[in-house]
Amino acid sequence: GAGVSQSPSNKVTEKGKDVELRCDPISGHTALYWYRQSLGQGLEFLIYFQGNSAPDKSGLPSDRFSAERTGGSVSTLTIQRTQQEDSAVYLCASKSSGSSYEQYFGPGTRLTVT
Amino acid sequence: QQQVKQSPQSLIVQKGGISIINCAYENTAFDYFPWYQQFPGKGPALLIAIRPDVSEKKEGRFTISFNKSAKQFSLHIMDSQPGDSATYFCAARGGGATNKLIFGTGTLLAVQP
């Protein structure tokens, strides 16, 4: 079946602009995660959704970052007033509601803030 | 307490050799330790994972060794192949209901033909 998809694959934006990144999880997966991967760094947790609720937003770096999920499916990560330090690859992962801990990752969106 | 420390940062191995990547953690509440493989331009893909009640898990050429008392775990790639050249990340499940993963900083592996 289809895996996790993300769009756009690449986004170049000017400092101060807002951007929206989209994630389509695997159908039926109730859990959805956003991570950020900066150059030469590991993946940094941003936010977790269970259904449409976000019980863990502890990784969002500032109030310029927000995310929502609708219909228990698609999620959008929004970054307002982008800064150069926001440049990174933003990865989305989803997980089924079963006992497996495995997270399936999408290909990511590479964000470049100029 | 939430960190996972990974070494080395980069590794060069000859074809047919053994690649070894090490990780260490502090938080004893971690209960699931996966290794992810990432190729350029792709998202990470689960390679192999272990839970702390097991000291070793093997899948094909890939083996995780887990030392609970030392809070360390490692990935061994036997008979390394050029196609194994990628970035490898260890991770730990952070505990609680969120299932979030805490990642190491990654190891760039190059297998020379």
Interface residues (C-beta under 8 A of the other chain):
Chain A: V4 A31 Y33 Y35 G40 Q41 G42 L43 E44 F45 Y48 Q50 P55 D56 G59 L91 A93 K95 Y101 E102 Q103 Y104 F105 G106 P107 G108
Chain B: V4 Q6 Y32 P34 Y36 G41 K42 G43 P44 A45 L46 A49 F89 A91 R93 G94 A97 T98 N99 K100 L101 I102 F103 G104 T105 G106
